Amino acid sequence: MSVHKDLIKHAENQNKSYQEFLALDQQREMYIEEAVELCKHGKPFSTYKINEVTNRMNKINLRIISIRKNVTPEMVQEYVNKLR
């Protein structure tokens, strides 16, 4: 019975971590969109918030997710140039 309880607890912890990851991923996407919009309009932007969230995401220990790359201002500019 103890093993069963341990497995349930492990599954609950994995689910909690996954939900946290999904929330952070959504926040990261929002920050990326924000930077892209500012860049499109020639306004100054920073990737600090994007990378702060990215680093938090990468600390979540789940095997089913891949590591996210940090974003540079050049990457944002490159993306905006492709859109034009």
C-alpha positions in Angstrom: 0.0 0.0 0.0 2.9 2.3 0.7 4.2 2.0 -2.8 0.8 2.9 -4.2 0.6 6.0 -2.0 4.1 7.0 -3.1 3.2 6.6 -6.8 0.1 8.7 -6.3 2.1 11.4 -4.6 4.7 11.3 -7.4 2.0 11.7 -10.0 0.5 14.6 -8.2 3.8 16.3 -7.9 4.5 15.8 -11.6 1.1 17.2 -12.5 1.7 20.2 -10.3 5.1 20.8 -12.0 3.6 20.4 -15.4 0.8 22.9 -14.7 3.4 25.4 -13.4 5.4 24.9 -16.5 2.3 25.5 -18.7 1.6 28.8 -16.9 5.2 29.9 -17.3 5.1 29.0 -20.9 2.0 31.1 -21.5 3.7 34.0 -19.6 6.8 33.6 -21.7 4.8 33.8 -25.0 3.1 36.9 -23.8 6.5 38.6 -23.1 7.8 37.5 -26.5 4.7 39.0 -28.2 5.2 42.2 -26.2 8.8 42.5 -27.3 7.9 41.7 -31.0 5.2 44.4 -31.0 7.6 47.0 -29.5 10.3 46.0 -32.1 7.8 46.3 -34.9 7.1 49.9 -34.0 10.8 50.7 -33.6 10.5 51.1 -29.8 13.1 50.0 -27.3 12.5 46.5 -25.8 14.2 44.1 -23.5 14.4 40.3 -23.4 15.0 40.3 -19.6 11.5 39.2 -18.6 11.4 36.6 -21.3 14.7 35.0 -20.1 13.8 35.3 -16.5 10.7 33.2 -17.1 12.7 30.9 -19.4 15.2 30.2 -16.7 12.4 29.4 -14.2 10.9 27.0 -16.8 14.2 25.2 -17.3 14.5 24.6 -13.6 11.4 22.5 -13.6 12.5 18.9 -13.7 10.2 17.1 -16.1 11.5 14.6 -18.6 8.6 15.2 -21.1 9.6 18.8 -21.8 12.5 20.2 -23.7 14.8 23.0 -22.5 13.8 26.4 -23.8 16.4 28.7 -25.2 17.1 32.2 -23.9 16.0 34.9 -26.3 18.3 37.7 -27.5 17.3 41.1 -28.9 18.8 40.0 -32.2 16.5 37.0 -32.3 13.5 39.3 -31.8 14.7 41.7 -34.5 15.4 38.8 -36.9 11.9 37.5 -36.4 10.3 40.9 -37.0 12.4 41.3 -40.2 11.0 37.9 -41.4 7.4 39.2 -40.8 7.9 42.1 -43.1 
